[in-house]
């Protein structure tokens, strides 16, 4: 059988870099501002600082008892897409100071023996907090999200050592081609990430959640579930949308899943 294209080959990274060049040209046309290596370098470093703040937040969630609810952490990740990056990094680091103090004092928002849940699948944009709310009001903390509103957003930094626009554009292209989104096929990197995160965050069970419009994650769900089952990691798949109409059905399924984890 013919191998599927990797879609992250050198020529794919080069093609993505060309798209970034077109974007930069359009930004200059619309704003009237010239993009210089110095300015781009400053902003690459700024966004890297924002990613560092989010990584620090997520590292706090690795502790038991977990010092912050998953719903609050999700909201912070969602705000990262909209807020001024300098302010966001500063305020998130201030919060992390408090969280690390809680960890040192052994304080958490859930009991230390509560089952720890990972959510993977479709990104959850504001105001989508439904699944986190249901899981956590059933008594289990969500400790990590393997989504684009989770670890995929901050895990890889952009190399900030480039001094020319060409080097910086290449670094941007390389960073964003490392994201293991379901738009790539094959996507073994995402399965590897999920299995790694289960260990890092001491996850007891995984909820694979797909919004109904997202066909790519729905297609990939089979491979994700199979890999988790092969690794003896409990997994539950959900299909939902932004409405509240299925909340009670989801709650019933989540409660049954948590009972399995408690056995």
Buried (B, 14 or more C-beta within 10 A) or exposed (E): EEEEEEEBEEEBBEEBBEEBBEEBEEEEEEEEEEBEBEEBBEBBEBBBBBBBBBBBBBBBBBBBBBBBBBBBBBBBBBEBEEBEBEEBBEBBBEBBEEBBEBBEEEEBBBEEEBBBBBBBBBBBEEEBBBBBBBBBEBBBBBBBBBBBBBBBBBBBBBBBEBEEBEBBBBBBBBBBBEBBBBEBEBBEBBBEBBBEBBEBBEBBBBBBBBBEEBEBBBEBBEBBBEBBEEEEBBBBBBBBEEEEEBBEEBBEBBBEBBEEBEE
